[in-house]
Amino acid sequence: MKVNRIHHLNLRCAPGDIAAIEKFYGEVIGLKKGPRPNFPNPGIWLYLDDHPIVHVSARCAEGFLQEKHHSSVDHVAFDVRGAADFQARLDSMKIQYQQQNVADAGYQIFLRDPIGTLLEFNFPNSEAPTAVASGSLAKRQTETAG
């Protein structure tokens, strides 16, 4: 067996979370809503090109509650390019994130989606801003307009 890539991420949520998740993944990483099989529960599939990489399933009436639902998933990582443009987008949307540059792993940005899933975006080291300390997480605080 040879693993080629992560096929998809499935997010459980409340029905009322679907619109926020679609908006977040669309605006932050450019995924588009596409066809989904006729499952009995509400949901959407979000596509990168012609592949549905994020499946959203509304199977928790009150949302995902840590004390009631358990998962072994810590985070989901994406292999990406275009760090400067991505940071500018996050800053303009006032999304807080952490970043680090690790010599053997690359430049990484971490953030959470609307329902708390930790997302990791891996860029080549060559795209790391010079201000990021090597191997340490640096929280990026964004100012709120006031």
Secondary structure, DSSP 8 states (H G I E B T S, - for coil): ----S---EEEEE-GGGHHHHHHHHHHHH--EEE-----SS-EEEEEETTEEEEEEEE--TT---TTT-------EEEE---HHHHHHHHHHTT--EEEEEETTTEEEEEEE-TT--EEEEEE-GGGS-TTS-BTS-EEE------
